[in-house]
């Protein structure tokens, strides 16, 4: 039972971070000078999520990948979508990508 509560807390915390990232992303892409780079970063993370997580997954599985994402995010975005200053916007783009991807979870509920 304790394990189940910990998973629910982890998923809830991750979803909150993803939603906040989506909000920061939406605000940031209003600046046309930043929009293209942010979309490329987000799309690079989405491609990697598809590779790592696949098409059938739960929110808990996605949260687990999110928990270890720092190990691969810098490499993936650095290789695929690294405009000037990309490291400063990585958390915005990556959280937005996880938020977008979470909608495909088999246990997703708005």
N, CA, C and O atoms as a GROMACS GRO file, in nm:
protein
  440
    1UNK      N    1   0.082  -0.119   0.000
    1UNK     CA    2   0.000   0.000   0.000
    1UNK      C    3   0.086   0.125   0.000
    1UNK      O    4   0.057   0.220  -0.073
    2UNK      N    5   0.191   0.128   0.079
    2UNK     CA    6   0.280   0.243   0.085
    2UNK      C    7   0.344   0.267  -0.051
    2UNK      O    8   0.357   0.382  -0.094
    3UNK      N    9   0.383   0.161  -0.120
    3UNK     CA   10   0.442   0.173  -0.253
    3UNK      C   11   0.344   0.239  -0.350
    3UNK      O   12   0.383   0.325  -0.429
    4UNK      N   13   0.217   0.199  -0.344
    4UNK     CA   14   0.115   0.256  -0.431
    4UNK      C   15   0.100   0.406  -0.408
    4UNK      O   16   0.087   0.483  -0.503
    5UNK      N   17   0.102   0.448  -0.282
    5UNK     CA   18   0.091   0.591  -0.250
    5UNK      C   19   0.212   0.667  -0.300
    5UNK      O   20   0.199   0.779  -0.349
    6UNK      N   21   0.329   0.607  -0.289
    6UNK     CA   22   0.451   0.673  -0.338
    6UNK      C   23   0.446   0.692  -0.489
    6UNK      O   24   0.488   0.795  -0.540
    7UNK      N   25   0.394   0.593  -0.561
    7UNK     CA   26   0.382   0.604  -0.706
    7UNK      C   27   0.283   0.713  -0.742
    7UNK      O   28   0.309   0.793  -0.832
    8UNK      N   29   0.170   0.718  -0.674
    8UNK     CA   30   0.069   0.821  -0.700
    8UNK      C   31   0.127   0.959  -0.674
    8UNK      O   32   0.104   1.052  -0.752
    9UNK      N   33   0.202   0.975  -0.566
    9UNK     CA   34   0.265   1.102  -0.535
    9UNK      C   35   0.367   1.140  -0.641
    9UNK      O   36   0.372   1.255  -0.683
   10UNK      N   37   0.447   1.045  -0.685
   10UNK     CA   38   0.546   1.070  -0.788
   10UNK      C   39   0.480   1.112  -0.918
   10UNK      O   40   0.523   1.209  -0.981
   11UNK      N   41   0.377   1.042  -0.958
   11UNK     CA   42   0.305   1.075  -1.081
   11UNK      C   43   0.240   1.213  -1.068
   11UNK      O   44   0.249   1.294  -1.161
   12UNK      N   45   0.178   1.241  -0.957
   12UNK     CA   46   0.113   1.371  -0.938
   12UNK      C   47   0.215   1.484  -0.942
   12UNK      O   48   0.191   1.588  -1.003
   13UNK      N   49   0.328   1.464  -0.879
   13UNK     CA   50   0.434   1.564  -0.881
   13UNK      C   51   0.489   1.585  -1.021
   13UNK      O   52   0.511   1.699  -1.064
   14UNK      N   53   0.512   1.478  -1.093
   14UNK     CA   54   0.563   1.487  -1.229
   14UNK      C   55   0.462   1.559  -1.319
   14UNK      O   56   0.500   1.645  -1.397
   15UNK      N   57   0.336   1.523  -1.307
   15UNK     CA   58   0.232   1.587  -1.391
   15UNK      C   59   0.224   1.736  -1.362
   15UNK      O   60   0.202   1.815  -1.454
   16UNK      N   61   0.241   1.775  -1.238
   16UNK     CA   62   0.241   1.917  -1.203
   16UNK      C   63   0.359   1.987  -1.270
   16UNK      O   64   0.343   2.096  -1.327
   17UNK      N   65   0.477   1.926  -1.264
   17UNK     CA   66   0.594   1.985  -1.329
   17UNK      C   67   0.575   1.993  -1.480
   17UNK      O   68   0.612   2.093  -1.541
   18UNK      N   69   0.517   1.891  -1.539
   18UNK     CA   70   0.494   1.892  -1.684
   18UNK      C   71   0.396   2.002  -1.722
   18UNK      O   72   0.417   2.073  -1.820
   19UNK      N   73   0.289   2.017  -1.645
   19UNK     CA   74   0.189   2.120  -1.675
   19UNK      C   75   0.250   2.260  -1.660
   19UNK      O   76   0.223   2.349  -1.741
   20UNK      N   77   0.331   2.278  -1.557
   20UNK     CA   78   0.399   2.408  -1.540
   20UNK      C   79   0.493   2.434  -1.657
   20UNK      O   80   0.503   2.547  -1.705
   21UNK      N   81   0.562   2.330  -1.702
   21UNK     CA   82   0.651   2.343  -1.818
   21UNK      C   83   0.573   2.378  -1.943
   21UNK      O   84   0.618   2.460  -2.024
   22UNK      N   85   0.456   2.317  -1.960
   22UNK     CA   86   0.371   2.350  -2.074
   22UNK      C   87   0.334   2.498  -2.071
   22UNK      O   88   0.338   2.565  -2.174
   23UNK      N   89   0.299   2.548  -1.955
   23UNK     CA   90   0.264   2.690  -1.941
   23UNK      C   91   0.381   2.781  -1.975
   23UNK      O   92   0.364   2.882  -2.043
   24UNK      N   93   0.500   2.744  -1.926
   24UNK     CA   94   0.620   2.824  -1.959
   24UNK      C   95   0.651   2.816  -2.108
   24UNK      O   96   0.693   2.914  -2.168
   25UNK      N   97   0.629   2.698  -2.168
   25UNK     CA   98   0.653   2.679  -2.310
   25UNK      C   99   0.558   2.767  -2.392
   25UNK      O  100   0.602   2.838  -2.483
   26UNK      N  101   0.430   2.763  -2.360
   26UNK     CA  102   0.331   2.843  -2.432
   26UNK      C  103   0.366   2.991  -2.424
   26UNK      O  104   0.357   3.063  -2.523
   27UNK      N  105   0.407   3.036  -2.307
   27UNK     CA  106   0.446   3.176  -2.292
   27UNK      C  107   0.572   3.208  -2.371
   27UNK      O  108   0.581   3.313  -2.434
   28UNK      N  109   0.669   3.117  -2.369
   28UNK     CA  110   0.797   3.142  -2.435
   28UNK      C  111   0.786   3.143  -2.587
   28UNK      O  112   0.854   3.220  -2.653
   29UNK      N  113   0.700   3.058  -2.644
   29UNK     CA  114   0.691   3.052  -2.790
   29UNK      C  115   0.614   3.171  -2.848
   29UNK      O  116   0.608   3.187  -2.970
   30UNK      N  117   0.558   3.253  -2.763
   30UNK     CA  118   0.497   3.378  -2.812
   30UNK      C  119   0.604   3.472  -2.867
   30UNK      O  120   0.575   3.558  -2.951
   31UNK      N  121   0.726   3.454  -2.820
   31UNK     CA  122   0.839   3.532  -2.872
   31UNK      C  123   0.888   3.461  -2.999
   31UNK      O  124   0.951   3.356  -2.992
   32UNK      N  125   0.860   3.520  -3.113
   32UNK     CA  126   0.892   3.457  -3.241
   32UNK      C  127   1.040   3.423  -3.254
   32UNK      O  128   1.076   3.327  -3.322
   33UNK      N  129   1.125   3.501  -3.192
   33UNK     CA  130   1.269   3.476  -3.201
   33UNK      C  131   1.309   3.347  -3.129
   33UNK      O  132   1.411   3.286  -3.162
   34UNK      N  133   1.231   3.306  -3.032
   34UNK     CA  134   1.262   3.185  -2.955
   34UNK      C  135   1.179   3.065  -2.997
   34UNK      O  136   1.218   2.951  -2.969
   35UNK      N  137   1.069   3.086  -3.063
   35UNK     CA  138   0.972   2.980  -3.090
   35UNK      C  139   1.031   2.863  -3.168
   35UNK      O  140   1.014   2.748  -3.126
   36UNK      N  141   1.098   2.888  -3.277
   36UNK     CA  142   1.150   2.779  -3.360
   36UNK      C  143   1.245   2.689  -3.281
   36UNK      O  144   1.235   2.567  -3.288
   37UNK      N  145   1.337   2.749  -3.207
   37UNK     CA  146   1.432   2.671  -3.128
   37UNK      C  147   1.361   2.589  -3.022
   37UNK      O  148   1.396   2.472  -3.000
   38UNK      N  149   1.263   2.647  -2.957
   38UNK     CA  150   1.190   2.574  -2.853
   38UNK      C  151   1.111   2.458  -2.911
   38UNK      O  152   1.108   2.349  -2.852
   39UNK      N  153   1.048   2.479  -3.025
   39UNK     CA  154   0.974   2.369  -3.089
   39UNK      C  155   1.070   2.257  -3.131
   39UNK      O  156   1.037   2.139  -3.117
   40UNK      N  157   1.187   2.292  -3.182
   40UNK     CA  158   1.284   2.189  -3.220
   40UNK      C  159   1.332   2.111  -3.099
   40UNK      O  160   1.348   1.989  -3.106
   41UNK      N  161   1.357   2.180  -2.988
   41UNK     CA  162   1.398   2.111  -2.866
   41UNK      C  163   1.288   2.018  -2.818
   41UNK      O  164   1.313   1.901  -2.787
   42UNK      N  165   1.165   2.069  -2.811
   42UNK     CA  166   1.053   1.986  -2.765
   42UNK      C  167   1.036   1.864  -2.854
   42UNK      O  168   1.014   1.753  -2.805
   43UNK      N  169   1.045   1.885  -2.986
   43UNK     CA  170   1.028   1.774  -3.079
   43UNK      C  171   1.139   1.670  -3.066
   43UNK      O  172   1.113   1.550  -3.081
   44UNK      N  173   1.261   1.714  -3.038
   44UNK     CA  174   1.370   1.619  -3.016
   44UNK      C  175   1.343   1.532  -2.894
   44UNK      O  176   1.370   1.412  -2.895
   45UNK      N  177   1.289   1.593  -2.788
   45UNK     CA  178   1.256   1.517  -2.667
   45UNK      C  179   1.139   1.422  -2.696
   45UNK      O  180   1.140   1.308  -2.649
   46UNK      N  181   1.039   1.468  -2.770
   46UNK     CA  182   0.927   1.381  -2.806
   46UNK      C  183   0.974   1.259  -2.885
   46UNK      O  184   0.928   1.148  -2.860
   47UNK      N  185   1.064   1.279  -2.980
   47UNK     CA  186   1.118   1.166  -3.057
   47UNK      C  187   1.189   1.067  -2.966
   47UNK      O  188   1.174   0.946  -2.981
   48UNK      N  189   1.266   1.120  -2.871
   48UNK     CA  190   1.339   1.032  -2.780
   48UNK      C  191   1.243   0.959  -2.686
   48UNK      O  192   1.264   0.843  -2.653
   49UNK      N  193   1.137   1.027  -2.643
   49UNK     CA  194   1.037   0.961  -2.558
   49UNK      C  195   0.972   0.846  -2.633
   49UNK      O  196   0.948   0.739  -2.576
   50UNK      N  197   0.941   0.868  -2.758
   50UNK     CA  198   0.881   0.761  -2.837
   50UNK      C  199   0.976   0.641  -2.845
   50UNK      O  200   0.934   0.526  -2.838
   51UNK      N  201   1.104   0.668  -2.860
   51UNK     CA  202   1.203   0.561  -2.866
   51UNK      C  203   1.217   0.491  -2.732
   51UNK      O  204   1.225   0.368  -2.726
   52UNK      N  205   1.220   0.566  -2.623
   52UNK     CA  206   1.243   0.510  -2.490
   52UNK      C  207   1.119   0.448  -2.427
   52UNK      O  208   1.128   0.345  -2.361
   53UNK      N  209   1.003   0.509  -2.448
   53UNK     CA  210   0.882   0.468  -2.378
   53UNK      C  211   0.791   0.385  -2.468
   53UNK      O  212   0.725   0.292  -2.421
   54UNK      N  213   0.787   0.418  -2.595
   54UNK     CA  214   0.699   0.347  -2.687
   54UNK      C  215   0.561   0.408  -2.690
   54UNK      O  216   0.537   0.516  -2.636
   55UNK      N  217   0.470   0.337  -2.754
   55UNK     CA  218   0.336   0.388  -2.772
   55UNK      C  219   0.239   0.346  -2.662
   55UNK      O  220   0.136   0.411  -2.643
   56UNK      N  221   0.269   0.239  -2.591
   56UNK     CA  222   0.181   0.190  -2.485
   56UNK      C  223   0.257   0.202  -2.352
   56UNK      O  224   0.358   0.135  -2.330
   57UNK      N  225   0.204   0.289  -2.265
   57UNK     CA  226   0.273   0.315  -2.138
   57UNK      C  227   0.173   0.372  -2.039
   57UNK      O  228   0.064   0.415  -2.075
   58UNK      N  229   0.214   0.371  -1.913
   58UNK     CA  230   0.134   0.432  -1.807
   58UNK      C  231   0.201   0.562  -1.764
   58UNK      O  232   0.317   0.588  -1.796
   59UNK      N  233   0.127   0.642  -1.691
   59UNK     CA  234   0.185   0.765  -1.637
   59UNK      C  235   0.298   0.734  -1.539
   59UNK      O  236   0.396   0.809  -1.533
   60UNK      N  237   0.287   0.626  -1.464
   60UNK     CA  238   0.395   0.588  -1.371
   60UNK      C  239   0.522   0.554  -1.447
   60UNK      O  240   0.632   0.589  -1.405
   61UNK      N  241   0.507   0.485  -1.560
   61UNK     CA  242   0.625   0.452  -1.641
   61UNK      C  243   0.687   0.578  -1.699
   61UNK      O  244   0.810   0.591  -1.703
   62UNK      N  245   0.604   0.671  -1.743
   62UNK     CA  246   0.656   0.797  -1.797
   62UNK      C  247   0.723   0.879  -1.688
   62UNK      O  248   0.827   0.940  -1.711
   63UNK      N  249   0.665   0.880  -1.569
   63UNK     CA  250   0.725   0.951  -1.456
   63UNK      C  251   0.861   0.892  -1.419
   63UNK      O  252   0.952   0.964  -1.380
   64UNK      N  253   0.873   0.761  -1.432
   64UNK     CA  254   1.001   0.695  -1.404
   64UNK      C  255   1.107   0.739  -1.506
   64UNK      O  256   1.222   0.763  -1.468
   65UNK      N  257   1.070   0.750  -1.631
   65UNK     CA  258   1.163   0.798  -1.734
   65UNK      C  259   1.199   0.943  -1.706
   65UNK      O  260   1.315   0.983  -1.722
   66UNK      N  261   1.102   1.021  -1.666
   66UNK     CA  262   1.124   1.163  -1.634
   66UNK      C  263   1.225   1.176  -1.520
   66UNK      O  264   1.312   1.263  -1.522
   67UNK      N  265   1.212   1.089  -1.421
   67UNK     CA  266   1.301   1.094  -1.305
   67UNK      C  267   1.447   1.076  -1.345
   67UNK      O  268   1.536   1.133  -1.281
   68UNK      N  269   1.473   1.000  -1.449
   68UNK     CA  270   1.611   0.978  -1.493
   68UNK      C  271   1.649   1.053  -1.620
   68UNK      O  272   1.752   1.026  -1.680
   69UNK      N  273   1.565   1.148  -1.660
   69UNK     CA  274   1.583   1.214  -1.789
   69UNK      C  275   1.708   1.302  -1.799
   69UNK      O  276   1.762   1.319  -1.908
   70UNK      N  277   1.754   1.356  -1.689
   70UNK     CA  278   1.872   1.443  -1.697
   70UNK      C  279   1.991   1.371  -1.757
   70UNK      O  280   2.078   1.434  -1.817
   71UNK      N  281   1.997   1.240  -1.741
   71UNK     CA  282   2.109   1.162  -1.794
   71UNK      C  283   2.114   1.167  -1.946
   71UNK      O  284   2.222   1.156  -2.004
   72UNK      N  285   2.000   1.183  -2.012
   72UNK     CA  286   2.000   1.179  -2.158
   72UNK      C  287   1.951   1.306  -2.226
   72UNK      O  288   1.978   1.326  -2.344
   73UNK      N  289   1.879   1.393  -2.155
   73UNK     CA  290   1.824   1.513  -2.217
   73UNK      C  291   1.930   1.602  -2.282
   73UNK      O  292   1.915   1.644  -2.396
   74UNK      N  293   2.035   1.631  -2.209
   74UNK     CA  294   2.139   1.720  -2.264
   74UNK      C  295   2.201   1.661  -2.390
   74UNK      O  296   2.225   1.733  -2.487
   75UNK      N  297   2.226   1.533  -2.389
   75UNK     CA  298   2.286   1.469  -2.506
   75UNK      C  299   2.191   1.474  -2.625
   75UNK      O  300   2.231   1.512  -2.735
   76UNK      N  301   2.066   1.436  -2.604
   76UNK     CA  302   1.969   1.428  -2.713
   76UNK      C  303   1.945   1.566  -2.774
   76UNK      O  304   1.955   1.583  -2.895
   77UNK      N  305   1.916   1.664  -2.692
   77UNK     CA  306   1.888   1.798  -2.745
   77UNK      C  307   2.015   1.859  -2.801
   77UNK      O  308   2.011   1.928  -2.903
   78UNK      N  309   2.128   1.835  -2.736
   78UNK     CA  310   2.254   1.887  -2.788
   78UNK      C  311   2.287   1.834  -2.926
   78UNK      O  312   2.342   1.906  -3.009
   79UNK      N  313   2.253   1.708  -2.952
   79UNK     CA  314   2.280   1.648  -3.083
   79UNK      C  315   2.178   1.686  -3.188
   79UNK      O  316   2.212   1.698  -3.306
   80UNK      N  317   2.053   1.705  -3.150
   80UNK     CA  318   1.945   1.719  -3.248
   80UNK      C  319   1.891   1.861  -3.263
   80UNK      O  320   1.839   1.896  -3.369
   81UNK      N  321   1.901   1.942  -3.159
   81UNK     CA  322   1.835   2.074  -3.163
   81UNK      C  323   1.907   2.172  -3.072
   81UNK      O  324   1.849   2.217  -2.973
   82UNK      N  325   2.030   2.206  -3.104
   82UNK     CA  326   2.111   2.287  -3.014
   82UNK      C  327   2.139   2.427  -3.068
   82UNK      O  328   2.251   2.455  -3.112
   83UNK      N  329   2.040   2.516  -3.066
   83UNK     CA  330   2.067   2.654  -3.103
   83UNK      C  331   2.144   2.724  -2.991
   83UNK      O  332   2.159   2.668  -2.883
   84UNK      N  333   2.190   2.843  -3.016
   84UNK     CA  334   2.260   2.920  -2.912
   84UNK      C  335   2.171   2.932  -2.789
   84UNK      O  336   2.052   2.963  -2.800
   85UNK      N  337   2.229   2.909  -2.673
   85UNK     CA  338   2.157   2.924  -2.547
   85UNK      C  339   2.058   2.814  -2.516
   85UNK      O  340   1.972   2.831  -2.430
   86UNK      N  341   2.067   2.701  -2.586
   86UNK     CA  342   1.968   2.595  -2.571
   86UNK      C  343   1.960   2.539  -2.430
   86UNK      O  344   1.853   2.496  -2.387
   87UNK      N  345   2.069   2.539  -2.357
   87UNK     CA  346   2.068   2.481  -2.222
   87UNK      C  347   1.977   2.559  -2.128
   87UNK      O  348   1.922   2.503  -2.033
   88UNK      N  349   1.961   2.689  -2.154
   88UNK     CA  350   1.874   2.772  -2.068
   88UNK      C  351   1.727   2.740  -2.086
   88UNK      O  352   1.646   2.765  -1.996
   89UNK      N  353   1.690   2.686  -2.200
   89UNK     CA  354   1.549   2.658  -2.226
   89UNK      C  355   1.517   2.509  -2.226
   89UNK      O  356   1.404   2.469  -2.254
   90UNK      N  357   1.615   2.427  -2.194
   90UNK     CA  358   1.595   2.283  -2.198
   90UNK      C  359   1.483   2.236  -2.105
   90UNK      O  360   1.403   2.152  -2.145
   91UNK      N  361   1.476   2.288  -1.984
   91UNK     CA  362   1.372   2.242  -1.892
   91UNK      C  363   1.233   2.282  -1.940
   91UNK      O  364   1.137   2.208  -1.919
   92UNK      N  365   1.221   2.396  -2.005
   92UNK     CA  366   1.092   2.439  -2.059
   92UNK      C  367   1.047   2.341  -2.167
   92UNK      O  368   0.935   2.289  -2.164
   93UNK      N  369   1.136   2.316  -2.262
   93UNK     CA  370   1.103   2.228  -2.375
   93UNK      C  371   1.082   2.084  -2.330
   93UNK      O  372   0.991   2.017  -2.379
   94UNK      N  373   1.164   2.036  -2.238
   94UNK     CA  374   1.151   1.896  -2.197
   94UNK      C  375   1.025   1.874  -2.114
   94UNK      O  376   0.956   1.774  -2.134
   95UNK      N  377   0.993   1.964  -2.022
   95UNK     CA  378   0.870   1.947  -1.944
   95UNK      C  379   0.748   1.955  -2.035
   95UNK      O  380   0.652   1.881  -2.017
   96UNK      N  381   0.751   2.046  -2.133
   96UNK     CA  382   0.640   2.055  -2.228
   96UNK      C  383   0.627   1.926  -2.309
   96UNK      O  384   0.516   1.880  -2.336
   97UNK      N  385   0.739   1.867  -2.347
   97UNK     CA  386   0.736   1.742  -2.423
   97UNK      C  387   0.676   1.629  -2.339
   97UNK      O  388   0.592   1.553  -2.388
   98UNK      N  389   0.717   1.619  -2.214
   98UNK     CA  390   0.659   1.516  -2.128
   98UNK      C  391   0.509   1.538  -2.110
   98UNK      O  392   0.432   1.442  -2.107
   99UNK      N  393   0.467   1.664  -2.099
   99UNK     CA  394   0.325   1.693  -2.085
   99UNK      C  395   0.249   1.648  -2.210
   99UNK      O  396   0.144   1.585  -2.198
  100UNK      N  397   0.300   1.680  -2.327
  100UNK     CA  398   0.236   1.638  -2.452
  100UNK      C  399   0.231   1.486  -2.459
  100UNK      O  400   0.127   1.429  -2.494
  101UNK      N  401   0.342   1.420  -2.426
  101UNK     CA  402   0.349   1.275  -2.437
  101UNK      C  403   0.256   1.206  -2.337
  101UNK      O  404   0.202   1.099  -2.365
  102UNK      N  405   0.237   1.268  -2.221
  102UNK     CA  406   0.155   1.205  -2.116
  102UNK      C  407   0.011   1.181  -2.160
  102UNK      O  408  -0.055   1.090  -2.109
  103UNK      N  409  -0.037   1.260  -2.252
  103UNK     CA  410  -0.175   1.245  -2.300
  103UNK      C  411  -0.195   1.107  -2.364
  103UNK      O  412  -0.307   1.057  -2.368
  104UNK      N  413  -0.089   1.046  -2.414
  104UNK     CA  414  -0.098   0.915  -2.476
  104UNK      C  415  -0.093   0.798  -2.378
  104UNK      O  416  -0.103   0.683  -2.420
  105UNK      N  417  -0.076   0.825  -2.250
  105UNK     CA  418  -0.071   0.718  -2.151
  105UNK      C  419  -0.204   0.646  -2.143
  105UNK      O  420  -0.310   0.708  -2.153
  106UNK      N  421  -0.198   0.515  -2.127
  106UNK     CA  422  -0.322   0.438  -2.124
  106UNK      C  423  -0.407   0.468  -2.001
  106UNK      O  424  -0.526   0.438  -2.000
  107UNK      N  425  -0.347   0.527  -1.897
  107UNK     CA  426  -0.423   0.564  -1.779
  107UNK      C  427  -0.437   0.716  -1.763
  107UNK      O  428  -0.467   0.765  -1.654
  108UNK      N  429  -0.418   0.789  -1.872
  108UNK     CA  430  -0.426   0.935  -1.868
  108UNK      C  431  -0.570   0.980  -1.839
  108UNK      O  432  -0.665   0.929  -1.898
  109UNK      N  433  -0.581   1.075  -1.748
  109UNK     CA  434  -0.707   1.144  -1.720
  109UNK      C  435  -0.674   1.289  -1.704
  109UNK      O  436  -0.580   1.323  -1.632
  110UNK      N  437  -0.750   1.378  -1.769
  110UNK     CA  438  -0.722   1.523  -1.757
  110UNK      C  439  -0.736   1.574  -1.615
  110UNK      O  440  -0.716   1.692  -1.589
   0.00000   0.00000   0.00000
